[in-house]
Amino acid sequence: MANELFKKVTDATGLPSDLITKELNQIVNNKGIQSDDLTLDELRVVMAEYLREVILQAKFKFEDGIEMEEEISPEELGKE
């Protein structure tokens, strides 16, 4: 049951399966949770932790400055 739930959630993210599985498993292991016995509540905690990590990484990248390959003016956005 736990593995089915985990797979459904990782598939639902739309992210590459191997990447999201690896990252979520790392959080599960760091929290000392047995992946075979993962409950819905534990999975919620793991997903919340994952989102926090992703948001913090994005924040740090943004603060460091994002390099764009090509500068686009606001007027050009939405034009095809």
Secondary structure per residue as TSV (DSSP state, phi and psi in degrees):
chain	resnum	aa	ss	phi	psi
A	1	M	-	360.0	-47.1
A	2	A	H	-61.8	-42.7
A	3	N	H	-66.2	-36.1
A	4	E	H	-64.6	-44.6
A	5	L	H	-62.7	-45.6
A	6	F	H	-59.7	-45.1
A	7	K	H	-65.3	-41.8
A	8	K	H	-60.6	-43.0
A	9	V	H	-67.5	-46.0
A	10	T	H	-64.3	-37.1
A	11	D	H	-66.8	-36.8
A	12	A	H	-69.4	-20.5
A	13	T	T	-67.6	-26.5
A	14	G	-	78.8	1.8
A	15	L	S	-86.3	161.1
A	16	P	-	-55.3	126.6
A	17	S	H	-55.3	-44.6
A	18	D	H	-66.2	-36.7
A	19	L	H	-67.8	-52.7
A	20	I	H	-66.9	-37.5
A	21	T	H	-63.2	-44.9
A	22	K	H	-61.8	-47.2
A	23	E	H	-67.1	-42.1
A	24	L	H	-69.4	-38.6
A	25	N	H	-62.5	-36.0
A	26	Q	H	-63.1	-42.5
A	27	I	H	-66.0	-43.2
A	28	V	H	-57.4	-47.1
A	29	N	H	-64.8	-42.1
A	30	N	H	-62.4	-30.0
A	31	K	T	-86.3	-3.6
A	32	G	T	73.9	22.9
A	33	I	-	-90.6	137.1
A	34	Q	-	-78.5	118.6
A	35	S	G	-63.0	-28.4
A	36	D	G	-71.6	-23.1
A	37	D	G	-109.0	18.2
A	38	L	-	-60.3	125.6
A	39	T	-	-96.4	168.1
A	40	L	H	-61.2	-42.2
A	41	D	H	-64.2	-40.4
A	42	E	H	-65.6	-38.5
A	43	L	H	-64.6	-36.8
A	44	R	H	-61.3	-43.1
A	45	V	H	-63.1	-43.4
A	46	V	H	-63.4	-44.6
A	47	M	H	-65.2	-39.2
A	48	A	H	-62.8	-42.4
A	49	E	H	-62.6	-43.1
A	50	Y	H	-61.2	-45.3
A	51	L	H	-63.3	-40.5
A	52	R	H	-59.1	-44.8
A	53	E	H	-62.9	-44.2
A	54	V	H	-64.2	-43.3
A	55	I	H	-64.9	-42.8
A	56	L	H	-64.1	-41.2
A	57	Q	H	-62.7	-42.3
A	58	A	H	-64.5	-40.8
A	59	K	H	-60.7	-46.6
A	60	F	H	-64.1	-40.7
A	61	K	H	-63.9	-41.1
A	62	F	H	-64.8	-42.4
A	63	E	H	-66.3	-31.9
A	64	D	H	-76.0	-14.7
A	65	G	-	99.3	126.7
A	66	I	-	-95.4	128.2
A	67	E	-	-91.9	125.9
A	68	M	-	-98.8	142.8
A	69	E	S	-66.8	-36.0
A	70	E	S	-144.8	131.3
A	71	E	-	-78.4	135.3
A	72	I	-	-124.3	131.9
A	73	S	-	-80.0	155.2
A	74	P	G	-58.2	-30.7
A	75	E	G	-67.4	-26.3
A	76	E	G	-81.4	-18.4
A	77	L	T	-65.9	134.7
A	78	G	T	89.3	-12.7
A	79	K	-	-81.9	145.8
A	80	E	-	-113.7	360.0
